[in-house]
């Protein structure tokens, strides 16, 4: 048969056995299924098949009549259309496939905005799938980025498009998206905890503005973190331990963080908390939330008061990344199995080096190196970037 490649489209009400019934007819005439995709959306069954009829025992017309009779029998619409000659001996061109997760409140125009941004980069959408709907809408797209499309430029355009419509966007290679993640690393301040702990300490010490100004500059990457931490801790000198206890005992968690950690733990993920803050608070969170690892700086306490000093090596951006490497080595993990979540410049290297790096409610400096951004109200949406669906979560 000269034009042997045929497109078969099936549409109708779902029921068990449809795929088997239709593909049996193809097999009977020795048709070879080259490609197939099938889905069910709210009870509506759809299937597309590319079938090579080069060695078919029936003509195209006879096969068409066969499927027309089957269509009536199964009460579904089956259509055929000739596609051309199947050059099966030619290997398909290599594609640059990316997996895009879009999350936020449902609203009109989401697909239009994101698809327009992709079109502007020259990327081609291959598949769109809704994976969650309710308080949080989550959609997945598989796209062929094309070699000419710069990945970082595409991420930036998608982020901007997402911000215009209030949606978070995460981009990762399809191969990485399918890789089972095993370790999730979190920053503490303004990530797991809905505050900057050192700023809360500063308010209690009466130096809130001075410390907050230094914190803000450090988060933007405009100050050396180690020096800025020493300068801030020096201003806390004399703060009594009772104040630390009160702030520790009343830490407010970011909405959705406790539920997210519980779900991740239930699915077997290792969890790490790596903070540029203080062990006085990370130790409490480790015990309360079940982190497997917790690292932070150690305040020096003398005579029941903060001395104004920290001891040991300060956990800055480089040290955070080094700690992640140490955990990976201990757990026998590869980069692709690690997810890192943070919000400021001190998380930059850790985010950049992870298999999946997420900028959470983050400063611009971090968004530029992350695989995607998640805003404060969507933290629990992180779980969908790990290949998890509603059914999986309901089991937890």
Secondary structure, 3 states (H helix, E strand, C coil): CCCCEEEEEEEEECCCCHHHHHHHHHHHCCCEEEEEEEEEECCEEEEEEEEECCCCCCCHHHHHHHHHHHHHHHCEEEEEEEEECCCCCCCCCCCCEEEEEEEECCCCCHHHHHHHHHHHHCCEEEEEEEEECCCCEEEEEEEECCCCCCHHHHHHHHHHHHHHCCEEEEEEEHHHHHCCCCEEEECCECCCECCCHHHHHHHHHCCHHHHHHHHHHHHCCCCCHHHHHHHHHHHCCCCEHHHHHHHHHCCCECCCHHHHHHHHHHCCCEEEEEEEEEHHHHHHHHHHHCCCEEEEEEEEEECCEEEEEEECCCCCHHHHHHHHHHHHHHHCCCHHHEEEEECCHHHHHHHHHCCEEEEECCCHHHHCCCCEEECHHHHHHHHHHHCCCHHHHHCC
